Amino acid sequence: MRIIPAIDIIDGKCVRLSKGDYTTKQIYNENPLEVGKQFEAHGIKYLHLVDLDGAKGNHIVNHKILNEIASKTSLIIDFGGGLKSDNDLKIAFENGANQITGGSIAVKNPSIYMGWLQKYGSQKIILGADARNEKVAINGWKENSKENLFPFIQNYVENGIEYIICTDISKDGMLQGPSFDLYQKIITKLPANNPKLFNGNEIKLIASGGISTISDLPKLALLGCEGAILGKAIYENRISLKQLENYILNVG
């Protein structure tokens, strides 16, 4: 299972929210590049970079920070937040994103999102399936859509999606453990019961939200999650970078 630390950006700074609520913003570092380099120094290869300004403003904002981290580290970056147009996507890839995550756009304008999937391929486009009470949330998690989580995921799997990031918003930033039951449900409902081949694609479910101790990671791996995104647990020293380094060495 891949270990994927998160850097969330507001006003150029590394922050964390609780349950996606912008009023709970806490600044952890004013230099996201410094944080990225710390991850890299401990053997971490992947980064989940979220443009929270972009998510709120409905267009890419923090592409310069993306460029800086991509050009000055070897981290493999998936980038999300505010990607709403072909031009947003172009800017993200030109500034070093290896993958992009689309959530709101996949709900509100599936034709654009499917166009990205067809143009760039399933290795580059991640489905952001973030949910509150099993309803897909949109617009920086500020509102629930009418989309039920499981049919939403199923539809995109049938249309060629491989990578799915699923955050249980009620767990995000709360340090109370991830939503094991939700991931078990998703994996059970996916074709051939996790994560077997479907239409030639291997489904890769990435857990996000609530991870609080190092012991959460093997449990998620046992469920069949392909990756796990960690945020506040790192910044609050619930999980040390040395622990992550050892975990990666032991399971790699």
N, C-alpha and C positions, 0 to 999 in steps of 0.2 A: 504494500500500500504506500502510495506517495505521500510524503509529508509536505504540506503547502502552507507556509506562514502567510498571513495577510498583512498588507499595509493599506489602511484606509486614509484618504487624503481629503482634508478641508483646509482651504487657504494655504496650501503648500506644506501643511504640517501633518505628521503622523498622528492620527486620532483613533479613538474607539467610541462607539455608541452602545447603548443598551436597547435591545429590541428595535433597533433602527431609528430610535427617537433622537432627532438632532439636538434637542435641548439637553440631552445627557452627555454631550460631547466632552471628552477628556483628552487633552493633548499629552502624548507620551514622548514625542521627540519632534523637534522643529526641523530635523534634517532627515527626510526619508532615505536618502542615499546612504547615510550612515547606518541606518537600520538594515538596509539591504546588504551592505557589506558585512555586517555582523552575522546575518543569516549565512551568507556565502562562506564565511570563515569557519563555520561549524558544519560544513559539509552538506548544507541544504542546497538543492538544485532548482527548486521551484518557488514561484512567488505569485500570490493572488493580489493584484493591485486594483484598488477600487477608487474611482473618482467620485467621491460623494458630492462635490460641487456639481459635477456633470449630471449625476443622478437627479439632483434637485433642479438643475437648469435645463434639462432635456437636450443637452449637447455636450460634446467632449470639452473639458476645461483644462485638466492637468496633464496634457500630453508632454509638456516640457519635463515634468518629473519622470514620466514614463521613459522618455528619451535618455535622461540622465542615468537612471538606474540600468536601463538596457545597455547603454554604451560603456558604463563603468563597472559593471559586474557581468558574470556569466550566467546569471539567473534566467531561467526559462519562465517568461512572464505571461500569465493570462490577465487580461485587462477588461474591466467592466465599469459601468456607470455612465449613463447619459448617451449611450451609442444609439442614435435614432435615425441616422441617414447614411447613405453610401459614402458621403464625404467624411463623416465621423469615423467610419471604419477604415477608410483610406488613411486618415491621419494617425489612427492607432497603429496600424501595421507599419506605416512609414517611420514611426517613432519607436519601433522595437518590440511591439507586442507579438508574441508567438501565437497566442490564441486570444479570442475576445469572447466575452460572455454577454449574451442578450437575454434579458428577462421581459421587461415591459414591452419591448418591440415585438417579441414573440406572441404576446397577448393582443396588443392593439393593432399591429400591422403585420400579420403573419406572412403576407406576400413579400414584403421587403426582407423579412428574416429568412424565408425560404430561398429568396434570391441570393442572399449571402451564403447560405449553405451550399447552393448549387455552384456558385462562383468560386468559393474558397475551399470547399470540401469539409468533410466531417472531422478532420484533424484540427481544423482551425476555429471552428464555431462551436461554442459551448451553449447549452440551454441553461438559463438561469431559472430554476423552478423553486422560487422562495415562497413559503406559504405561512399563512396564519389560519389556524383551525381548518387546515386542508383546503383552503381557498388560496389561489395564487395571488400574491401581492404585487403591486406595480407602483411606478412613480416614486422610486426611493423608499418603497414600503409604506408610503403614506396612505395608500388606499387598497382595499381588496377588490379584485376583479370578480367576475361571475364564474371564472374558470375553476372547476374542481381539479385538484392537483393530479389525481391519477389519470383521468382521461387526457388531460393536457400533456402529461409526459408520454403516455402511450401514443398519442397522435404524432408527436415529433419523432419518437422512436421508429414508428412505421414509415416516416418520411426521411429516415436516414441519419438522425442524430445519434452520435456515439457518446459524447461527454455531457453529463448532467450534473450541475451543482444544485444541491437542494439544501436550503436553510430553513429550519423551523424557527421562525422569527421570535416566537415566545421564549426560545432558548438562547438566542444570540446575545452574547455579552453578559450573560447571567452567571456563568461559571457554576452551573448546576448539573452538568452532564449533557451529552448530546441526546437527540431524539432517536434512540435505538429502535423503538417500536415503529416509528415512521419509516425509517430506512428498511426495516424488515418487511413492512407492508409494500413498499415500492419494489423491493427486490423480488418479493413473492409474485407481484402483479406483472413484472416485466416478463417478456416471452421466455419460455423455457427455464423459468426460475433461476435467474441470476448467475453471473451475467454471461449467458451463453450467446452464441451467434444468432443474430436476427437480421434477415435481409443482408447477410454478409458483414454486418457490423457487430463488434463486441461492445456491449453496453458498459460504460464506465461511470459509475455513480460516485460522486464526490460529496462527502458529508461536510456540513458546515454549521457551526453554531453550537455553543454550549460546552465544547470540550474543555475540561477543567483539570484533569490529571493525566499523567502519562499512561495510566492503566486503561483509559478510554480507548487508546489507539489500537491495541490488539483486539479489543472487542469489536470495533468497527471493521477491522481487517477480517475477523472471523465471519462477520455478517456478509462480507463480499464487497465492501466499499473499495473502490479503486484508489481513492485519495481522501485525505482529510485536511480541511482548512482550519488553521489555528490562529487565534488573534489575541484576545484579552488574556488568556492563560499564560501566554509568553510575556506580555507586557506587565502583568501583575506578578510575575515570577512564580506562578503556580507550576509551570513546566519550564525548566531551564533549557537553554540552547545546548548545553552539554548533554542533558538527557535525550534531547532530540538527536544529537549527533550519535550517541551510543545506540539509540533505537535504529537509526538508519544503517549503522554499521552492522548491527546484529541481524536485521531482517534482509539487508541487501545482498 
